[in-house]
Amino acid sequence: MAGVTRRQFLLNSAALACAPLALASDRSPRQARRSRLILLGTAGGPTPKKTRSGPAQIVIIGDRGYVVDCGDGVARQMVLAGVFGTLRHIFITHHHSDHNADYGNLLLLGWGDRLTTPVDTWGPPPLARMTKLFFEMNAEDLRIREKDEGRPPLRPLVHPHEIRRAGLVMKDDLVTVTCALVDHPLVPIAFAYRFDCPDRSIVFSGDTRPSANLVALAKGADVLVHEALYLPAAPGAEGSALRKHVVNSHTTVEDAGRVAAEAGVKTLVLSHFVPSENPPVSDEQWLAGARAHFSGTIVVGRDLLEI
């Protein structure tokens, strides 16, 4: 930094941070194939939170966005992240409301923002029926807007694909997506997803208790985004149905560290926090729990964090 004052350095850094993102057409081929991971929502559980949005993430390569889960507020979070116009694929890990509550809304609001390109959606049954029923529920709005605003029909743009087993989910020219069955009682089918991008591999645990299938899926991955439960503050009264569900169906932050270590991942990203805010759990507490068993890089997730 010779010849540059600290004030000049800070001003230059701020200018760079505020500079608009380059369009895909303005990037070099290497830059256009660089993956971006944005945590759109990091809360766990079916109720809205003051400080965190519902579970959702997006992987962006070039101008193409791959959304993983559609918790409460996903569309607004994409707008805040500046990536709303990238929607191309949606992946649902399982059918709990904190993961799919805004699935249809994301499609509808994307269409309201001039969506004219196909969107493929992926997840366990009954994804196709859910999609059909959402269109039926909004038939009047769709009909009026098509006639009054000249919009193309939304329904032909959306292509749901139901997944029933582990293995290859989809592959295009930018990414290969595979999945593993994870254990999240009493949900009949729950998936973790792995994205093998041109520059790195990213795995999303979904909701699960400690899973050997997840360890196998995440072997050698660059990034593992894993749910985290802080057991001393687990919700529900001792012995209640809620407490039993939370403890038996999720992964403690300590076990998330164990999974990351067994899989040999480089970076563990903690998300889907339970509890999310009441009672509050500090970043230091989350870190200490994971650090007990994992020596790699640990990130305590927050909404709109890009990794």
C-alpha distance (Angstrom), angle and dihedral (degrees) to the residues before:
residue distance angle dihedral
M1 . . .
A2 3.79 . .
G3 3.80 111.7 .
V4 3.81 93.1 12.8
T5 3.79 119.7 103.4
R6 3.79 120.3 -136.7
R7 3.81 89.3 -112.8
Q8 3.82 91.7 52.9
F9 3.80 90.4 48.1
L10 3.81 92.0 51.8
L11 3.79 92.5 46.4
N12 3.80 91.4 49.8
S13 3.81 90.9 48.1
A14 3.80 91.3 50.3
A15 3.79 91.4 49.6
L16 3.79 90.9 52.1
A17 3.80 91.9 48.1
C18 3.79 91.6 52.2
A19 3.80 96.2 43.1
P20 3.83 113.9 116.8
L21 3.78 116.7 -102.3
A22 3.78 113.5 -100.7
L23 3.79 116.2 -110.3
A24 3.79 115.9 -110.3
S25 3.80 89.3 -110.8
D26 3.83 89.6 57.3
R27 3.79 95.1 54.1
S28 3.75 130.0 89.1
P29 3.83 114.7 -108.1
R30 3.80 88.8 -103.6
Q31 3.82 92.9 51.9
A32 3.81 92.0 46.1
R33 3.82 89.7 57.4
R34 3.80 95.5 48.4
S35 3.79 112.0 114.0
R36 3.80 123.4 -129.6
L37 3.79 121.5 -159.6
I38 3.80 117.0 -161.6
L39 3.81 123.4 -177.5
L40 3.79 101.7 -141.1
G41 3.80 96.9 178.5
T42 3.80 129.3 9.3
A43 3.81 105.4 178.2
G44 3.78 122.5 110.9
G45 3.78 125.3 -144.8
P46 3.81 136.9 44.4
T47 3.81 100.4 -83.7
P48 3.83 125.4 87.3
K49 3.80 115.3 -105.3
K50 3.80 131.8 -149.2
T51 3.80 97.1 -136.5
R52 3.82 105.3 28.3
S53 3.78 135.2 43.0
G54 3.81 124.6 -134.0
P55 3.81 121.6 -77.4
A56 3.81 112.2 -66.4
Q57 3.79 138.9 130.0
I58 3.77 135.8 180.0
V59 3.78 132.4 -152.2
I60 3.80 112.8 -158.9
I61 3.77 125.3 -166.8
G62 3.78 115.0 178.4
D63 3.80 104.7 -38.9
R64 3.81 95.1 -29.2
G65 3.81 121.0 103.6
Y66 3.81 127.0 -157.6
V67 3.82 110.8 -166.9
V68 3.81 119.3 -157.8
D69 3.82 111.9 -158.2
C70 3.78 127.4 -13.7
G71 3.78 109.4 -128.6
D72 3.78 124.4 169.6
G73 3.82 111.5 -52.7
V74 3.81 99.0 12.5
A75 3.81 94.5 140.2
R76 3.80 93.6 51.2
Q77 3.80 90.8 46.1
M78 3.81 89.9 53.6
V79 3.81 89.1 51.6
L80 3.80 91.1 50.0
A81 3.81 89.5 49.6
G82 3.81 90.6 50.1
V83 3.82 93.7 -121.4
F84 3.81 104.2 101.5
G85 3.79 92.7 115.3
T86 3.81 94.2 56.6
L87 3.83 98.0 74.6
R88 3.80 111.8 138.2
H89 3.84 108.1 132.8
I90 3.81 135.4 23.7
F91 3.82 123.4 -161.4
I92 3.82 120.9 -167.4
T93 3.80 116.2 -161.1
H94 3.82 95.9 -162.3
H95 3.76 142.4 -26.1
H96 3.77 105.4 -91.4
S97 3.79 115.1 125.7
D98 3.80 95.3 -117.8
H99 3.81 87.6 60.8
N100 3.81 102.3 39.5
A101 3.83 107.2 22.3
D102 3.81 92.7 107.9
Y103 3.81 98.3 34.3
G104 3.80 94.2 109.3
N105 3.79 92.8 34.4
L106 3.81 91.3 57.7
L107 3.80 89.9 55.2
L108 3.81 92.9 45.7
L109 3.81 94.6 46.4
G110 3.79 91.4 44.9
W111 3.78 88.5 54.1
G112 3.80 88.8 49.5
D113 3.81 86.3 57.1
R114 3.81 92.8 57.8
L115 3.81 99.3 -86.4
T116 3.81 106.6 175.7
T117 3.81 101.6 154.1
P118 3.83 128.2 85.4
V119 3.79 122.3 -87.2
D120 3.80 119.3 -159.4
T121 3.79 116.0 -157.4
W122 3.80 125.6 -161.3
G123 3.78 133.4 -167.8
P124 3.79 147.7 102.7
P125 3.81 122.8 -51.9
P126 2.97 134.9 -53.2
L127 3.83 88.1 42.0
A128 3.81 94.0 114.1
R129 3.80 93.1 51.0
M130 3.80 91.9 45.2
T131 3.80 89.5 53.0
K132 3.82 91.9 48.7
L133 3.81 92.5 48.9
F134 3.81 91.9 48.5
F135 3.79 90.1 55.6
E136 3.80 89.9 48.4
M137 3.81 91.2 50.3
N138 3.81 90.5 52.7
A139 3.81 97.5 37.0
E140 3.80 94.2 116.5
D141 3.81 94.3 51.8
L142 3.81 91.3 45.1
R143 3.81 92.7 49.2
I144 3.79 94.2 48.8
R145 3.80 95.5 46.0
E146 3.79 92.9 47.2
K147 3.82 89.9 53.0
D148 3.80 99.7 35.6
E149 3.81 100.5 37.3
G150 3.79 101.7 28.7
R151 3.79 94.5 -120.2
P152 3.80 121.0 161.8
P153 3.82 114.0 -111.4
L154 3.81 110.4 -84.8
R155 3.78 99.0 -151.5
P156 3.84 96.8 68.5
L157 3.83 89.6 52.2
V158 3.82 94.6 60.0
H159 3.80 120.1 76.7
P160 3.83 115.8 -176.3
H161 3.81 118.3 -159.8
E162 3.80 119.4 -166.5
I163 3.81 118.2 -144.2
R164 3.79 120.8 -157.8
R165 3.79 104.6 166.6
A166 3.78 143.7 32.0
G167 3.80 121.7 -87.2
L168 3.79 138.7 63.1
V169 3.80 113.5 3.8
M170 3.81 102.2 176.2
K171 3.77 141.6 -28.8
D172 3.79 130.2 -160.9
D173 3.79 134.4 163.0
L174 3.82 92.2 -75.3
V175 3.80 109.3 35.1
T176 3.78 144.9 18.0
V177 3.81 115.5 -146.2
T178 3.80 121.5 -161.5
C179 3.79 130.3 172.5
A180 3.79 141.8 -154.3
L181 3.78 130.1 -157.1
V182 3.79 111.3 -112.6
D183 3.79 130.7 -169.0
H184 3.81 115.7 -105.8
P185 3.83 109.7 149.1
L186 2.99 129.2 -120.1
V187 3.82 93.5 14.7
P188 3.83 107.5 100.5
I189 3.83 95.8 -146.0
A190 3.81 125.2 20.4
F191 3.80 125.6 166.1
A192 3.77 141.0 -158.3
Y193 3.81 115.2 -155.0
R194 3.78 132.4 -146.2
F195 3.81 121.8 -158.8
D196 3.80 115.4 -161.2
C197 3.79 102.2 -163.9
P198 3.82 128.4 -178.4
D199 3.82 91.5 -96.9
R200 3.82 106.5 27.0
S201 3.80 147.5 -9.2
I202 3.81 123.0 -105.4
V203 3.80 125.6 -169.5
F204 3.82 127.9 -165.1
S205 3.80 116.4 -159.3
G206 3.78 97.8 -159.5
D207 3.79 111.1 -162.5
T208 3.78 113.6 -34.8
R209 3.75 145.3 133.0
P210 3.82 113.1 -118.9
S211 3.79 104.7 -50.3
A212 3.81 132.6 -164.0
N213 3.80 87.8 -161.6
L214 3.79 89.7 58.1
V215 3.81 91.5 49.0
A216 3.81 89.3 53.5
L217 3.81 92.8 46.9
A218 3.81 92.1 48.9
K219 3.83 97.1 46.7
G220 3.80 109.1 143.1
A221 3.81 94.0 -8.8
D222 3.78 119.9 158.1
V223 3.82 94.4 -137.2
L224 3.80 132.6 21.6
V225 3.81 116.9 -170.3
H226 3.79 104.0 -160.8
E227 3.78 134.2 178.8
A228 3.81 116.1 -116.3
L229 3.80 133.4 -152.4
Y230 3.80 121.7 -167.8
L231 3.78 97.8 -148.9
P232 3.84 99.6 -160.2
A233 3.81 88.5 60.8
A234 3.82 99.3 38.4
P235 3.82 110.2 149.6
G236 3.78 123.8 -109.7
A237 3.78 132.9 48.0
E238 3.79 118.1 -70.0
G239 3.82 107.9 -82.6
S240 3.83 94.2 12.9
A241 3.80 123.0 133.6
L242 3.80 90.0 -114.4
R243 3.81 93.5 53.4
K244 3.81 91.3 47.2
H245 3.80 91.3 50.8
V246 3.79 94.0 48.1
V247 3.81 94.3 47.5
N248 3.82 96.5 41.9
S249 3.81 98.3 41.5
H250 3.80 104.4 41.0
T251 3.80 140.8 56.8
T252 3.78 123.9 -111.1
V253 3.79 116.5 -130.2
E254 3.80 88.7 -111.5
D255 3.80 91.0 55.0
A256 3.81 90.5 46.5
G257 3.81 85.5 60.0
R258 3.80 90.1 49.7
V259 3.82 91.8 50.9
A260 3.82 91.3 49.7
A261 3.81 91.0 49.5
E262 3.82 93.8 47.7
A263 3.79 91.2 48.3
G264 3.80 92.2 47.6
V265 3.79 94.4 -132.3
K266 3.80 121.3 168.5
T267 3.80 99.4 -138.2
L268 3.80 130.8 26.4
V269 3.80 115.2 -158.3
L270 3.79 114.2 -165.2
S271 3.80 116.3 -147.1
H272 3.83 142.8 141.7
F273 3.80 87.8 63.2
V274 3.79 119.4 -155.3
P275 2.94 109.9 -139.7
S276 3.80 95.3 26.9
E277 3.79 99.3 -175.0
N278 3.81 114.4 -24.2
P279 2.95 108.9 94.5
P280 3.79 94.0 15.5
V281 3.80 118.9 -125.5
S282 3.81 115.7 -159.8
D283 3.79 125.1 -128.1
E284 3.81 87.0 -116.3
Q285 3.81 91.0 58.0
W286 3.80 92.5 49.6
L287 3.80 90.7 47.3
A288 3.79 94.0 47.7
G289 3.78 91.8 52.6
A290 3.80 94.6 51.4
R291 3.82 93.8 38.7
A292 3.80 90.6 59.9
H293 3.82 88.8 76.4
F294 3.82 107.7 14.0
S295 3.80 125.6 63.7
G296 3.79 98.7 -176.5
T297 3.79 128.4 90.0
I298 3.81 113.8 -53.6
V299 3.80 123.7 -164.1
V300 3.79 122.0 -168.4
G301 3.78 100.9 -145.4
R302 3.78 126.5 -130.4
D303 3.78 131.6 179.3
L304 3.83 115.0 -76.2
L305 3.81 93.1 9.8
E306 3.80 110.7 149.5
I307 3.79 117.1 -148.1
